């Protein structure tokens, strides 16, 4: 596996205090006394029980513009970590700042003091427009509230989106506020912190929010008018001071890049999938040099794929088109492509900000020391340019190389209503570190027959292999079946059938005469709720004497030769000695308990290539896939139509709760099998929830030895007793069939 070191630019270090002065308050002292806070803003703060949240503000009416201060009590909604909500009333003399005050006072003598009854995250919302406002956390009710010097000197309050109304486009209504944004550092609890340094931002009504990719979908990493249908998803926590939660990354991560599996080719108009592995969480961009100018430039006609990378395997689908929506044509030479993997990527896509002049600078903050370094900023404002050059940014775009925040600010507009940001998103982005790797693909015409097997490329799943011309999929192309096991046989067990949950798909590959030449068995472990450590194997209806080779491929790793042995008229392959290998989790329940984190599995594929084409009876699928105990491989559990392999310990039959009879094995004394097959990827029970509590009709299925209620998994299903999500409502992993037409680092047609 190739190790690619991360690159960092030569950035000049600047002291935080020298560049921007002392840290300011948790409120208007940071955002500006001329920026009224909208009721759309949900302020959050992490508090320990017993700490005090100090609230202060002044009601401000925005109608008629430019607005007036109003009298009367101010209400604040508070939602506790437990979800309980209450409304606080800030009256004169307790939190409601006097109407005569025009700026944030140096010290707030009588804030409303709310002592936190619980530990956790609180959500606060002013129920009226306020300016100024202040939210300060103190250790007790006697600590003074001094906006210029919040306790600890670090930021406590944050929001996913700060909404403001300045009441004017004029320069007098502009702000030079600073905001701090925390983005993931790629590994562990490390993070990147960015400073948004606004100078002359005049957006009238606007908001401040950030995320990892910019605008959603195809508009990622670009600015767009609102008429385009562009949308933005708020993601990151935005602080008013350097966050108390900020922490540095003590290591310099590396990227493990495996490229992608498959053929390194595709058919014009078909697209395919780039597949890569990562040992960090971050964002990625894949650029295919479709205009063949030698540059990987997302601002040109090159095809661009944007996404979020996770630790482990990643798939990036490409639709076969360039940025203009045209099919990339076939060509005698491969197209070059490059993957960029980035940590700490942050996008500020300001909505409806008419003016930012002198503009926005983004700086990277050392989360431990507060020291700033210049960042390389990127933008592409060409889609929002106006007819007035004085309003438009210069330069209009900075990709692919970017500009240093110490030299160039992102500036636009001229303090009136018609700037390029009017009813538009203006995106500015930075990233912390980057690594990249090149690859290439070759594109062929759909009507040609490049492998000469008599089947056109568009109809040939293996257009570069003359020995493979078509495929049969079981249960179907792009579909998955499910196998569920109870590992306590012959004891009764808890019958939750989640000790091993396997999604499967089989591909029987045929030559141009329609005779099988290989079999690909793909499995994805979805859950392990086992009391015993277990592996699984399969007996396939392929004569061992006719096998040219067996290979095993896990996730995006390279296929390796895998052992096999004859088993009667077929072949036995131990797919895994321990199914936990596909999660890298050595203990505990996996994807069966709602209070535990959800784990994403890797898939495994066993490919059997025949020495001589021969029939394979697909009607026998899902074949004999069985569970065995890792420490005692002779303790097997099979589907009821199979008696066990030659290494099975037959003395287990007839013991404990076993009710096996000739022709129907591995069932209990009520007829319920210990291994279940469902031909679709359905639900499975939570930990210690018996399967009949999810699928009530399975009792009829068991009592009739499977003759009735064969669709038990579809009727009267009790969804609430099935596993659907884990800790923090993480959804259970969805099984996927790996797409065809994969793109690879090698193996393309000659």
C-alpha positions in Angstrom: 0.0 0.0 0.0 1.5 3.3 -1.1 2.0 6.0 1.6 1.6 9.5 0.4 2.8 12.3 2.8 0.6 15.2 3.5 1.7 18.6 2.1 1.5 21.9 4.0 2.2 25.3 2.5 4.8 27.7 3.8 2.6 30.0 5.8 3.8 33.0 7.8 2.8 32.9 11.4 1.1 35.9 12.9 0.2 36.6 16.5 -3.5 36.7 17.1 -3.3 39.7 19.4 -1.1 41.6 17.0 -3.4 41.2 14.1 -6.8 41.4 15.6 -6.6 42.8 19.1 -7.9 41.2 22.3 -10.7 38.6 22.3 -14.0 40.2 22.7 -17.4 39.4 24.2 -19.9 36.6 23.6 -22.4 38.8 21.8 -22.6 42.2 20.1 -19.1 43.2 21.3 -18.0 40.6 18.7 -20.7 41.0 16.0 -21.1 44.7 16.1 -23.6 47.0 17.9 -25.1 47.9 14.5 -26.0 44.2 13.7 -29.3 43.2 15.2 -29.7 39.5 16.0 -32.6 37.8 14.3 -35.0 35.4 16.0 -33.9 32.8 13.5 -30.6 32.3 15.4 -30.4 29.3 17.7 -27.5 29.9 20.1 -25.9 26.8 21.7 -23.6 26.3 24.7 -22.2 23.3 26.5 -22.6 23.8 30.2 -21.9 21.8 33.4 -24.7 21.6 35.9 -24.3 24.5 38.4 -22.7 26.9 35.9 -24.6 30.1 35.2 -25.7 31.3 31.8 -25.9 35.1 32.0 -28.3 36.7 29.5 -28.6 40.4 28.5 -30.2 42.2 25.6 -32.3 45.0 24.3 -35.4 44.6 22.1 -35.2 46.3 18.8 -38.0 46.7 16.2 -37.0 46.4 12.6 -40.2 48.0 11.3 -40.1 50.6 10.0 -36.5 50.5 8.9 -33.9 51.5 10.0 -35.6 50.4 13.3 -36.1 51.7 16.8 -35.4 50.5 20.3 -38.5 49.3 22.2 -39.5 49.0 25.8 -41.0 46.0 27.5 -39.8 42.6 28.6 -37.6 40.4 26.5 -38.3 36.6 26.3 -35.7 34.0 25.7 -36.4 30.3 25.0 -34.2 27.8 26.7 -34.1 24.1 25.8 -32.2 21.8 28.2 -30.0 18.8 27.1 -32.9 16.6 28.2 -35.2 18.3 25.7 -37.3 20.2 28.3 -38.0 23.7 27.2 -38.9 26.9 29.2 -39.2 30.6 28.5 -37.3 33.1 30.5 -38.4 36.8 30.9 -35.7 39.4 30.9 -37.2 42.5 32.6 -35.7 46.0 33.3 -33.1 45.5 36.1 -32.5 41.9 35.2 -31.1 41.2 31.8 -33.0 43.8 29.8 -30.5 46.5 28.9 -31.7 50.1 29.3 -33.2 51.6 26.1 -30.8 54.6 26.5 -27.8 52.4 25.9 -26.5 52.5 22.3 -23.6 50.1 22.7 -22.7 47.0 24.6 -21.9 48.2 28.2 -18.4 47.6 29.5 -19.9 45.6 32.3 -23.4 44.3 32.6 -24.4 45.0 36.2 -27.6 43.0 36.3 -27.8 40.1 33.8 -30.5 37.5 34.0 -28.7 34.6 35.7 -29.8 31.1 34.7 -28.2 28.4 36.8 -28.0 25.2 34.6 -29.8 22.3 36.2 -28.3 19.7 33.8 -25.0 19.0 32.2 -24.9 19.1 28.4 -25.8 21.3 25.5 -28.4 24.1 25.9 -30.1 25.9 23.0 -31.1 29.5 23.5 -33.2 31.8 21.2 -34.1 35.4 21.8 -37.8 35.6 20.9 -37.4 39.3 19.7 -34.9 41.0 17.6 -32.1 42.2 19.9 -29.2 44.6 19.7 -26.9 44.6 21.6 -27.0 41.2 23.2 -24.7 39.2 25.4 -24.5 35.5 26.5 -21.7 34.8 29.0 -21.1 31.6 31.0 -19.7 32.1 34.5 -18.9 29.5 37.1 -21.3 31.0 39.6 -23.9 33.8 40.1 -21.4 36.2 41.6 -18.7 36.3 38.9 -19.0 39.7 37.1 -20.1 39.8 33.4 -17.5 41.8 31.5 -18.1 41.5 27.8 -14.5 42.5 26.9 -13.1 39.7 29.0 -15.2 36.6 29.2 -14.2 34.1 31.8 -11.4 31.8 30.6 -10.8 34.0 27.5 -12.2 31.4 25.2 -15.5 31.1 23.3 -18.4 29.2 24.8 -21.4 30.1 22.7 -21.9 29.0 19.1 -24.5 28.5 16.4 -24.9 26.6 13.2 -26.1 29.8 11.6 -26.0 33.4 12.9 -28.8 35.5 11.4 -28.5 39.3 11.3 -30.4 42.4 10.1 -28.4 45.6 9.7 -31.3 47.5 8.3 -29.3 49.1 5.5 -26.9 48.4 2.6 -24.9 51.5 3.4 -21.4 51.5 4.7 -22.6 52.8 8.0 -24.4 49.5 8.5 -21.4 47.3 7.7 -19.6 45.1 10.3 -16.0 44.1 10.7 -16.8 41.1 12.9 -14.7 38.0 13.4 -16.1 34.5 13.6 -14.3 31.2 14.5 -15.3 27.9 12.8 -14.3 24.5 14.0 -13.9 21.7 11.4 -12.8 18.1 11.9 -9.1 17.4 12.0 -9.4 14.0 10.3 -8.6 11.7 13.2 -9.7 11.4 16.8 -10.8 14.7 18.6 -8.4 16.9 16.6 -9.9 19.8 14.7 -9.0 22.7 12.5 -10.1 26.2 13.6 -10.6 29.0 11.0 -11.0 32.7 11.6 -13.4 34.6 9.3 -12.1 38.1 9.3 -14.8 40.4 7.8 -13.9 43.9 6.8 -16.9 46.0 5.6 -19.5 43.3 5.4 -22.9 45.0 4.5 -25.5 42.4 3.9 -28.6 44.1 5.2 -30.3 40.8 6.1 -27.8 38.0 6.0 -26.5 34.9 7.8 -23.1 33.4 8.7 -22.7 29.6 8.5 -20.2 27.1 7.2 -19.8 23.5 5.9 -17.3 21.1 4.3 -18.3 21.3 0.6 -20.1 24.5 -0.1 -23.3 24.4 -2.0 -25.1 21.1 -2.3 -24.8 18.7 -5.2 -23.4 19.9 -8.6 -22.9 23.5 -7.3 -20.3 22.5 -4.7 -17.2 24.7 -4.6 -18.7 27.6 -6.6 -20.8 30.7 -6.1 -24.4 30.6 -7.5 -27.4 32.9 -7.9 -30.5 32.0 -5.9 -32.4 31.5 -9.2 -30.2 28.5 -9.9 -31.9 26.5 -7.2 -28.7 26.2 -5.2 -29.0 25.3 -1.5 -26.6 25.3 1.4 -26.6 23.0 4.4 -25.4 24.4 7.7 -22.8 22.0 9.3 -20.1 23.5 11.4 -20.2 25.2 14.8 -19.6 29.0 14.4 -18.2 30.7 17.5 -17.8 34.4 18.4 -14.4 33.8 20.1 -11.6 31.2 19.9 -13.5 28.1 21.0 -12.8 26.6 24.4 -13.3 23.2 22.7 -10.5 23.7 20.1 -7.7 21.3 20.2 -4.7 20.6 18.0 -3.7 17.5 16.1 -0.5 16.0 17.5 0.2 13.9 14.4 0.6 14.5 10.7 -1.8 12.0 9.1 -1.0 10.2 5.9 -3.3 9.0 3.2 -3.4 5.3 2.3 -4.5 5.3 -1.4 -5.5 2.1 -3.0 -7.0 3.5 -6.1 -10.0 1.6 -7.2 -10.9 -2.0 -8.1 -12.0 -3.1 -11.5 -11.0 -2.7 -15.1 -9.7 0.8 -15.5 -12.1 1.4 -18.4 -15.7 2.3 -19.1 -18.1 2.7 -22.0 -19.0 6.1 -23.4 -22.0 7.4 -21.5 -21.8 4.7 -18.8 -19.6 6.3 -16.2 -18.4 4.3 -13.3 -17.0 4.4 -9.8 -13.7 5.6 -8.4 -12.9 3.6 -5.3 -10.3 4.6 -2.7 -9.3 3.9 0.9 -8.6 6.6 3.5 -7.3 6.5 7.1 -8.7 9.9 7.8 -12.0 11.7 7.7 -12.0 14.6 5.2 -13.3 15.8 1.9 -12.3 14.8 -1.6 -12.4 16.1 -5.1 -11.7 14.0 -8.2 -11.0 15.8 -11.4 -10.9 14.0 -14.8 -9.0 15.9 -17.4 -11.7 15.6 -20.1 -10.4 18.5 -22.2 -6.9 17.0 -22.2 -5.1 20.2 -21.5 -2.9 18.6 -18.9 -4.4 20.6 -16.0 -6.8 19.4 -13.3 -8.9 22.5 -13.3 -12.4 22.4 -11.8 -13.1 25.8 -13.4 -12.7 24.3 -16.9 -14.7 21.7 -18.8 -13.1 18.9 -16.8 -15.3 16.4 -15.0 -15.4 17.0 -11.2 -16.7 14.8 -8.4 -17.0 16.3 -4.9 -17.7 14.4 -1.7 -17.0 13.7 1.9 -14.4 11.0 2.7 -14.6 8.7 5.7 -12.0 6.4 7.3 -12.1 3.1 5.3 -13.5 2.5 1.8 -15.0 5.3 -0.2 -16.9 5.2 -3.5 -17.2 8.2 -5.8 -19.7 7.7 -8.7 -19.1 9.4 -12.0 -21.9 9.8 -14.6 -19.6 9.6 -17.6 -20.1 13.3 -18.5 -17.9 16.5 -18.4 -18.9 19.6 -16.5 -21.1 20.8 -19.4 -23.2 17.6 -19.3 -21.7 16.1 -22.5 -20.7 12.4 -22.7 -16.9 12.2 -22.5 -16.0 10.6 -25.9 -14.0 7.4 -26.5 -10.4 8.0 -27.4 -7.4 5.9 -28.2 -5.5 7.3 -25.2 -6.4 7.1 -21.5 -7.9 10.1 -19.7 -5.8 11.3 -16.8 -7.6 11.8 -13.4 -6.5 12.9 -10.0 -7.9 12.5 -6.5 -7.4 15.2 -3.9 -8.1 14.4 -0.3 -8.3 17.3 2.1 -8.5 17.8 5.9 -10.2 20.7 7.6 -12.0 22.0 4.4 -14.3 24.9 5.3 -16.7 26.8 3.1 -18.3 30.1 4.0 -21.1 30.4 1.5 -22.7 33.8 2.5 -26.3 34.2 1.4 -27.6 37.5 0.2 -24.5 39.5 1.2 -24.5 42.5 -1.2 -21.1 43.9 -0.1 -17.9 42.8 1.5 -15.3 45.5 1.0 -12.4 45.6 1.7 -13.6 42.0 2.0 -13.2 38.6 3.7 -9.9 37.1 4.8 -9.8 33.5 6.3 -6.9 32.6 8.6 -6.0 29.3 10.2 -5.8 29.4 14.0 -3.6 27.2 16.1 -6.3 25.9 18.5 -3.8 25.5 21.3 -2.0 28.9 21.1 -4.3 31.2 19.2 -1.5 32.0 16.7 -2.8 32.7 13.2 -1.3 31.6 9.9 -2.3 32.8 6.4 -4.5 30.4 4.5 -4.9 29.8 0.8 -8.4 31.0 -0.2 -10.4 29.8 -3.1 -13.5 31.1 -4.9 -15.3 30.9 -8.2 -17.7 33.8 -8.6 -18.1 33.7 -12.4 -21.7 32.5 -12.2 -22.7 35.6 -10.2 -20.8 38.4 -12.0 -22.8 41.5 -12.8 -22.4 44.0 -15.6 -20.6 46.5 -13.3 -16.9 45.7 -12.9 -16.7 48.0 -9.9 -19.1 45.6 -8.0 -17.5 42.3 -9.1 -14.7 40.6 -7.3 -11.2 40.9 -8.8 -10.1 38.3 -9.5 -13.4 36.6 -10.3 -12.0 33.2 -9.5 -8.8 31.8 -7.8 -8.9 28.1 -8.7 -7.0 25.9 -9.0 -4.1 27.7 -7.2 -5.8 30.0 -4.7 -4.6 33.2 -3.2 -3.0 33.9 0.2 -5.3 35.6 2.8 -2.4 37.9 3.7 -2.3 39.4 0.2 -5.8 39.3 -1.3 -9.2 39.6 0.3 -12.4 38.2 -1.2 -14.2 41.5 -2.0 -17.3 42.3 -3.9 -20.1 44.9 -4.0 -20.1 48.6 -3.3 -22.5 49.3 -0.5 -25.8 49.2 -2.5 -28.5 46.7 -3.3 -27.2 45.4 -6.6 -23.9 43.7 -5.7 -23.2 40.2 -7.0 -24.2 38.7 -3.6 -27.8 40.0 -4.0 -30.0 36.9 -3.7 -27.0 34.7 -4.3 -24.5 32.5 -2.5 -20.9 33.8 -2.5 -18.6 30.9 -1.5 -15.1 31.3 -0.1 -13.2 28.2 1.0 -10.0 27.0 2.5 -8.5 23.7 3.6 -5.9 22.6 6.1 -3.8 19.9 4.4 -4.0 18.1 1.1 -2.7 14.9 -0.5 -3.3 13.7 -4.1 -2.8 10.7 -6.3 -3.1 10.3 -10.1 -4.9 7.6 -12.0 -6.3 7.1 -15.5 -9.2 5.6 -17.4 -9.9 4.6 -20.9 -13.2 5.1 -22.6 -14.5 2.9 -25.4 -17.4 3.2 -27.8 -20.6 1.3 -27.0 -21.1 -0.2 -30.4 -17.6 -1.6 -30.9 -16.4 -5.0 -29.7 -13.0 -4.4 -28.2 -12.4 -7.9 -26.9 -13.7 -9.6 -30.1 -16.2 -12.0 -28.3 -19.1 -11.1 -30.6 -20.8 -9.0 -28.0 -20.8 -5.2 -28.3 -19.1 -3.2 -25.5 -22.4 -1.7 -24.3 -23.9 -5.2 -23.8 -20.7 -6.8 -22.4 -20.1 -6.5 -18.7 -16.5 -7.6 -19.4 -15.7 -5.7 -22.6 -12.0 -6.3 -22.2 -12.2 -10.1 -21.6 -13.0 -12.3 -24.6 -13.8 -15.2 -22.2 -16.6 -13.3 -20.4 -19.6 -12.0 -22.2 -22.6 -11.8 -19.8 -23.7 -12.3 -16.2 -26.5 -13.7 -14.2 -27.1 -12.1 -10.8 -28.8 -13.6 -7.8 -31.1 -12.4 -6.4 -30.7 -9.8 -9.2 -28.4 -7.1 -10.5 -28.1 -4.5 -7.8 -30.1 -6.5 -5.4 -29.2 -8.2 -2.1 -30.6 -11.1 -0.1 -30.1 -11.6 3.7 -28.9 -14.4 5.9 -29.5 -14.3 9.6 -28.0 -16.6 12.2 -28.7 -17.6 15.9 -25.3 -18.8 17.2 -26.5 -20.7 20.4 -27.5 -23.9 18.6 -28.2 -26.5 19.8 -29.2 -24.4 22.9 -32.3 -22.3 22.5 -30.6 -18.9 22.7 -32.4 -15.6 22.7 -33.6 -16.1 19.1 -32.9 -12.6 18.0 -31.1 -13.8 14.8 -28.6 -11.0 14.8 -25.6 -13.0 15.9 -24.5 -12.7 12.3 -26.5 -10.8 9.6 -25.1 -11.2 6.1 -26.2 -9.5 2.9 -25.3 -11.4 -0.2 -25.2 -11.2 -4.0 -23.9 -13.7 -6.5 -22.7 -13.2 -10.0 -22.4 -16.1 -12.4 -20.2 -15.0 -15.3 -20.9 -16.6 -18.7 -18.9 -16.9 -21.9 -20.3 -16.0 -25.4 -21.8 -19.5 -25.5 -23.8 -18.9 -22.3 -21.7 -21.3 -20.2 -20.4 -20.3 -16.7 -16.7 -19.5 -16.5 -16.6 -18.0 -13.0 -18.7 -17.3 -9.9 -18.4 -14.2 -7.7 -19.9 -14.5 -4.2 -20.2 -11.1 -2.4 -21.0 -10.8 1.3 -21.5 -7.8 3.5 -21.7 -8.4 7.3 -24.4 -6.0 8.6 -24.4 -6.9 12.3 -22.7 -9.1 14.9 -24.7 -9.6 18.1 -23.0 -12.9 18.9 -22.2 -14.5 22.2 -19.5 -16.5 20.5 -16.7 -15.3 18.2 -17.6 -16.8 14.8 -16.5 -17.1 11.2 -18.5 -18.1 8.1 -17.9 -20.3 5.1 -19.8 -21.5 2.0 -20.1 -24.7 0.0 -20.6 -24.0 -3.7 -21.8 -26.4 -6.4 -18.5 -26.2 -8.3 -16.2 -29.3 -8.7 -12.9 -28.6 -6.9 -11.1 -30.4 -9.7 -12.3 -27.8 -12.2 -11.1 -24.7 -10.2 -8.3 -22.7 -11.8 -8.0 -20.3 -8.8 -10.0 -18.8 -5.9 -9.3 -15.2 -4.9 -10.6 -13.2 -1.9 -11.0 -9.5 -1.9 -11.9 -7.4 1.2 -13.1 -3.9 0.6 -10.8 -2.0 -1.7 -7.7 -4.2 -1.0 -6.2 -6.2 -3.9 -7.5 -9.7 -4.5 -5.3 -12.4 -3.0 -5.2 -16.2 -3.6 -7.5 -18.0 -1.1 -7.5 -21.7 0.0 -10.3 -24.1 -0.7 -11.1 -27.8 -0.3 -13.3 -30.4 -1.9 -16.6 -31.0 -0.1 -18.6 -33.8 -1.7 -19.3 -32.8 -5.3 -18.7 -29.2 -4.5 -16.1 -26.9 -3.0 -15.8 -25.5 0.6 -14.4 -22.0 1.1 -13.9 -20.5 4.5 -14.7 -16.9 3.8 -13.6 -15.6 7.1 -12.3 -17.1 10.3 -13.8 -14.2 12.3 -16.5 -11.9 10.9 -15.3 -9.1 13.2 -12.4 -8.5 10.8 -14.9 -6.6 8.5 -15.5 -4.0 11.2 -12.1 -3.8 12.9 -14.0 -4.2 16.2 -12.8 -7.0 18.5 -15.4 -7.0 21.2 -19.0 -6.0 22.0 -22.2 -6.0 19.9 -22.0 -4.4 16.5 -25.1 -2.7 15.0 -27.6 -4.3 17.3 -27.9 -1.9 20.2 -29.5 1.5 19.8 -27.2 3.1 22.4 -24.0 2.1 20.7 -22.3 3.7 17.7 -23.1 2.4 14.3 -20.2 0.7 12.5 -19.7 0.6 8.7 -18.7 -2.8 7.4 -16.4 -3.8 4.6 -17.6 -6.2 2.0 -15.8 -9.4 1.0 -15.9 -11.2 -2.4 -14.9 -14.7 -3.2 -14.2 -15.3 -6.9 -13.9 -18.8 -8.3 -12.5 -19.1 -11.8 -13.1 -22.3 -13.6 -10.5 -24.2 -15.6 -13.1 -25.3 -18.1 -16.5 -23.7 -18.6 -19.2 -25.8 -16.8 -22.8 -25.5 -15.5 -23.5 -23.8 -12.2 -27.0 -24.3 -10.9 -28.1 -20.8 -9.8 -31.4 -22.2 -8.4 -29.4 -23.5 -5.4 -28.6 -20.0 -4.3 -27.9 -18.7 -1.7 -26.1 -22.0 -1.5 -24.8 -23.5 1.8 -23.5 -20.4 3.7 -22.8 -21.4 7.3 -21.7 -20.0 10.6 -19.0 -21.7 12.6 -17.3 -20.9 15.9 -13.9 -19.5 15.5 -12.4 -21.5 18.4 -14.3 -24.7 17.5 -14.8 -24.8 13.7 -16.5 -28.2 13.9 -19.5 -26.4 15.6 -21.4 -25.3 12.5 -24.8 -23.8 12.0 -26.4 -24.2 8.5 -29.7 -23.4 6.8 -32.1 -26.3 7.5 -31.8 -27.9 4.1 -28.1 -28.7 4.8 -26.7 -31.3 7.2 -23.3 -29.8 7.7 -19.9 -30.2 6.2 -17.6 -33.2 6.5 -15.8 -31.5 9.4 -19.1 -30.9 11.3 -19.4 -32.5 14.8 -22.6 -34.7 14.3 -22.8 -35.4 18.0 -24.4 -32.0 18.5 -27.6 -33.1 16.8 -30.3 -34.2 19.2 -28.9 -32.3 22.2 -30.3 -29.3 24.2 -33.2 -27.7 22.2 -32.2 -29.2 18.8 -35.2 -30.6 16.9 -33.4 -31.7 13.7 -35.0 -34.5 11.6 -33.7 -36.2 8.4 -34.1 -33.6 5.7 -34.5 -30.6 8.0 -31.6 -29.9 10.3 -30.5 -27.0 12.6 -34.0 -26.3 13.9 -35.3 -26.2 17.4 -38.0 -28.4 18.9 -40.7 -25.9 17.6 -39.3 -26.2 14.1 -37.7 -22.7 14.0 -34.4 -22.8 12.0 -31.2 -21.3 13.5 -30.3 -19.9 10.1 -32.8 -17.9 8.1 -32.7 -16.9 4.5 -34.7 -13.8 3.2 -34.4 -13.0 -0.5 -34.4 -9.3 0.1 -32.4 -7.0 2.3 -34.9 -6.6 5.1 -34.8 -5.6 8.8 -33.4 -7.7 11.6 -34.2 -7.6 15.4 -32.5 -5.5 18.0 -30.4 -7.2 20.6 -32.4 -9.7 22.7 -35.6 -9.1 20.8 -36.9 -12.5 19.7 -37.5 -12.6 15.9 -41.2 -13.3 16.3 -41.5 -9.9 18.0 -40.4 -8.4 14.7 -41.9 -10.9 12.2 -45.0 -12.5 14.0 -45.8 -14.7 11.0 -42.5 -16.6 11.5 -44.2 -18.8 14.1 -46.4 -20.2 11.3 -43.4 -20.6 9.1 -41.6 -22.6 11.8 -44.6 -24.8 12.7 -45.2 -25.8 9.1 -41.5 -26.5 8.4 -41.4 -23.6 6.0 -44.4 -24.7 3.9 -46.5 -21.7 5.0 -45.9 -18.0 5.7 -42.8 -18.0 3.5 -43.3 -14.2 3.2 -43.1 -13.8 7.0 -40.6 -11.0 6.5 -43.1 -8.8 4.6 -46.4 -9.1 6.6 -47.2 -7.3 9.9 -43.6 -6.4 10.5 -43.1 -4.6 13.9 -40.6 -2.0 12.7 -40.0 -0.5 16.2 -38.5 -3.7 17.4 -36.0 -3.9 14.6 -32.6 -2.3 14.6 -32.8 0.9 12.7 -30.3 3.3 14.3 -27.5 3.5 16.9 -26.1 6.2 19.1 -27.0 9.8 18.2 -29.6 8.4 15.8 -27.0 7.2 13.4 -28.9 5.1 10.8 -27.9 1.5 10.4 -25.6 0.8 7.4 -27.4 0.1 4.2 -26.1 -2.8 2.2 -24.9 -2.0 -1.2 -24.0 -3.9 -4.4 -20.8 -2.6 -5.8 -21.5 -0.8 -9.1 -20.4 -2.1 -12.5 -18.1 -0.2 -14.9 -15.5 0.4 -12.1 -12.5 2.6 -12.8 -9.1 1.4 -11.8 -5.4 2.3 -11.6 -4.6 -0.6 -13.9 -6.0 -3.5 -15.9 -7.6 -1.5 -18.8 -8.0 -2.9 -22.3 -4.8 -2.9 -24.3 
